[in-house]
């Protein structure tokens, strides 16, 4: 497999990207480089590097796997194709078992051969697509978020922007009410079995 790789920004270099990511042909991979920059605003440099290490083998696999290349699947394919590619990767490379759930998402079962990077990989890929959607580089909903949650989140974000009232000046004495954080169950399309068991127990106890 031809490896993807990245290099931290050298000191004294003026560009604003903390990491430069290159594909298997040593060409700059702009989406992953943008991911490195945007993720660095939210996470520590060490975590961003951990995310890149977990994700890059998947991108290399997409470029070299016979089935994926014959099918013309790339990272920016429509969500259902991306989900199928991720599922294939989870089974063939991370040694997981993936089972469909009646609610439309997939349950990922850990086996004795499952790599320890499983959860990191899924978290990193979900954040990657979130950033790509925000930057207009992925013209679909986040494929790592189950479709209903992704649609609801998009609609709510638009409604919040439309309904947001202008802030009153401090001297008015009017305090803008704080929005209560939404407590939701995991919106992941691929749910790791350990979390799924906790979800099932909580659901049964109601």
Secondary structure, 3 states (H helix, E strand, C coil): CCCCEEEECCCCCCCCCCEEEECCCCCECHHHHHHHHHHHCCCCHHHHHHHHHHHHHHHHHHHHCHHHHHHCCCCCCCHHHHHHHHHHHHHHCCCCEEEECCCCCEEEECCCCCCCCHHHHHHHHHHHHHHHHHCCCCCCCCCCECHHHHHHHHHHHHHHHHHCCCCCCHHHCCCCCCCCCCCCCCCECEEEHHHHHHHHHHHHCC
